[in-house]
Amino acid sequence: MTGATGTPAIAIPQEAPQASAPDAAVPAGPVVGHVRTGRRGRRGDPASWAIRAASLLAAAGLWQLLTAADARIGLRFDRLPSPAEVVTELARQLGTGLYWLDLAQSVIRILTGFALAAVLGVGTGVLVARSRRAGDVLLPPLEVVRPIPAIAMVPIAILLFPADEQGIVFITFAAAFFPIMVSTRHAVRALPTLWEDAVRTLGGGRRRVLWNVVLPGALPGVLGGLSVGMGVAWICVISAEMISGELGVGYRTWRAYTVVDYPGVIVGMATIGVLGWVTSGAVELVGRRLTRWLPRAEGSGS
């Protein structure tokens, strides 16, 4: 487009029309969406608990039908104890002191090994993530040992420790240590450097950065590692009890198998499952209490 003198005309962009007051207003309150910070979710929904209970009852009912019919549909349910036989055996064991002694022994081993793994795993993860020299020294031997299954360390534990009890706790510790350490290391490394720079700009030292930035920021990842570590610890402590224990749920389950007491075997398996569920749930519950400041997706729950 040219002007009257033949020179090109310059088009001046006009300002976009301003939005009206109602459209331009910014809400002062929190944005309502799919993310919420409230404490209640599906965990407090009675319908959710009813569905979960119904799923367990349906599984037990199907098990009862298959064993009562001596079904052979690829799997030999005719050789499997029925739920009624398992419940009868469970009721018998609940009335004995040996059952509770085994249960207490396994819980003590788990709590001792897991507590040691939590303290050392979190500390080591933070150290190797924050210090390059510490990573150069510690990570090579840790990465060599990490792929080795903890249960494969039972012979070494028998040689190193004078008592079987100490060896079983060591196996539990080794099983939980590596998931906790790796999760902590990755969580610390994933923190935005801007957070640390802001604290240092305001005059904060290394200790303040650690307590006010690193640990709170890495807490969700640390809790994930603790939850995984608890599950792996149960797997390995039961296996260690089967191999070298004298008391414990794993030892008693293996003894039941050797004397062909299959209802006793399933009672031991069920006990292990309930103990693992309770302890993992306790870790998650503590985690939710410590991270109440985090936004949570609507309808999330387990």
N, C-alpha and C positions, 0 to 999 in steps of 0.2 A: 504494500500500500504506500503511495507517495503523496506528498502534500501538494499544495497548489503550485509551488515553485519547482517541482520535480524532484525534490530531495526526499529521501525515504523518511516516513514518519515513524517516530519511536512510540511504541505502545507502552503505556505506563500501567503496570498491573494495579488493579484496585484491591483495596482491602476487603477480605471476606466479611460479610455481614456478621455482626456480633450476635451471639445467641441471646435470646430473651432471658429475663431473670429466672424464670422457673427452670429453663433448660440448663442454664449455666451454674445453677446452685450446686454445691458439692455437699453431699450428706455429711452431717457431723458425726453420726453414729457409725458403728461397724458395718461393713458391707455384708449383707446376708447372702450366702451362697451355699455351696456344697461343703465348705470347710467351716468347722465350728470349733469352739474351745470349751464347750460344756462338758461336764463330767459324765452325763448319762448318755448311753448309746444303746446298741442292741444288747449289751450285756445285761441291762436291766429289764429287757423285754420278756415277759412271761411266755409269750408265744415262742420265742427263740428257744428257751429252755425246754418247753414242752416238745418241740420238734426234735431236739437233741436226745431227750429221754426216749421218745418214740423210736428214734433210729436205733438206739441201743437195744430196746425191747424187740424190735423187728429182727435185728441180727440174731439175738438169742433165740427167738421163736423159730427162725429158719434153721438154726443149728439144731434145735430140738427135733424138728420135723425130719431133717435129713438123717440124724442118728437113730431116731425111732424107726424109720423106714429101712435102715441098713442100706442106704443109697450108695451106689457105685456109679458115679457119673464122671469118670476120669479121676476123681478123688475117692478114697475108700473111707466113707463116713461110718461104715459098719465097724471099724476098729477104733473110732474116736469116742471118748466118753461123752455122755450126754450132759447138758447143762444141769440136770437134776443131780447127777452123780457128782459133778464138780461142786455144786452148792452144798451137798451133804458132806463132802470132804472138807470144804472150807469151814463149815460150822464146827466140824470136829477139831480142826486145827486151831480155830479161834479160842477154843476152850483149853488149849494147852499152853504152858509157859514157854515151850521151845519156839513156837511160832513167833511170839512177841520178842523173844531174845534174838532170833535171826533177823527180824525186821529192824530192831534197834541197832544191831551190829552193822547192817548194811547202811542205815541212815547215818550213823556216826562216821563210817568210812567215807561216804559221799560228802558230807558236810566238811570234814577235815580236808580232804583232797581238793574239793572245790574252793574252799576259802583260801587255801594256799595258792591255787591257780589263779583266782580272781585278783589277789593282791599282786602277785608277781607278774601275771599276764598283763594287767593294766599298766603296771609300772614299767615293764620292759617295752610294751608297745609305745608308750609315750616317749620313753628314752630314745629308742631307735628312730622314731619319727622326728624328734626334735634335734637330735645330735647326729651329724654325719659320721663323726669318729666312732661313736657308740655303735652305729649301724655297721660300720666296717668291721668292728671287732666281734659283735654278737650275732649278726645275721648269718654269716657263712655257716657256723656250726648249727645254729637253729634251723636253717633251711635244709641242712643235710638230714637232721633228725626228724623234722616235721612230717615227711611222707611215711615214716615207719609207723605202722599201726601200734597203738599203745599196748595191745594185748601181746604183740610180738616181743615186748620188753620184759615179759614175765620171767624168762630164764635169767636175764640180767638183774632183775630185782631180787630174785632168789639168791644170786651170788653176792650182791652188794649189801643187802640188809640182813641183819642177824635174825629177825623175826618175820614170819609171814605177814603179820598185820601191817608192819611198816612197808613191806613190798606192795601190798594191795593198795594202801593209801598212795604210794608213789605212782602206781599205774593209773589210779583215778586222777591224780594231779596232772600227769603227763597227758592224759586224754583231754582234759579241760583246758590246759594251759595254751595250747597252740591256737584253737579257735578264738580265745579271748585276746591273745596277743596280736594275732593277725587283724582281727576286727578293729582293735584299738589303734593299731598302726595306720590302717587305711583311713579310719575316721579322723585322726589327727592330721594326716597329710591332706585330707580333703577340705580342711577349714580354709575359708578365704583369708588371705594375708592382710586384707584391708582391716579386719577386726583387730589383729595384733598391732598393726601400724597406728590405728586410732588410739589404742590404750597407751602405746609408747609415746605418741605425740602429747598425750595428757600427762606424761611424766611417770607412767607405770613401769616398774621394773620387771624382771623375768618371773619373779614369784607371783606378782599380780597378774601378769599375762597367763600364767599357768592356771591359777585358780579362778580367774574371771573370764577367760576366753577359751583356753584349750580344753579344760575338763568339762565345762558346761556345753561347749559346742560339740565335743566328741561324744557326749553322753548317749545319744540314741544309738550310735554305732557300737559303743561299749556294751550297752544292754543287749543288743542283738548277739554279740559274741558270747555274753554270759548265758543267754538262753540256749544257744547252740552247744556251748560247753557243758551245760548241765545234762543235756540229752546224751551227748557222747560219753560223759563220765559214767552215767548209769549203764550204758552198754558195756563199757570196759570193766567196771567194778564187778558186775555180775559174771563176766567171763573170767576175771581173775579169781573170784570166789570159787568158781567151778573147778579151776585148775589147782589152786594152792590154798584154799580157805578151809577152815574147820567150822565156822559158823557163818550165817548170812543167808539171804534169800537165794542167791545163786548156788551156793553149796547145797542147800536143802533141795532145790529143784533138781540138781544133778543126781543127788542121792535117790530121789524118787524115781528118776529115770532108770538108774542102775538096778532097782528092785522091781521094775515094771509096774510102778504105781502111777499110771497115766493120769488119773484124776488129781493126784498130788502134783504132777508136773504142770498141769494147767492152772492149778491154784497158785503155784509159784510164778507162772507167767503172768497171771492176772495181778498178783501182788506187785510184781515188778512194774507192770503198766500203770497201776494206780499210783505207786510211789513216784515214778517218773513224771506222771501227769501233775501230781500235787506240787512237787518241787519246781518243775518248770513253770507252773502257774504262779507259784510264789515269786519267782524271779520276775515274771512279767508284771505281776501286781506291784511289786516294788518299783519296777521301771516306770509304770504308769504314774505312780505317785511322785516320782522324781522328775518326770517330764510333763507335768500338768500344764506347763506354760506353752507346750507345743500345740499348734493347731491340729485337729484330727478330722479326718474325712467323715462325712455324715454316713452313718450306718456301718462304720468299721467296727469290727469286734471279732472275738475268737472264743 
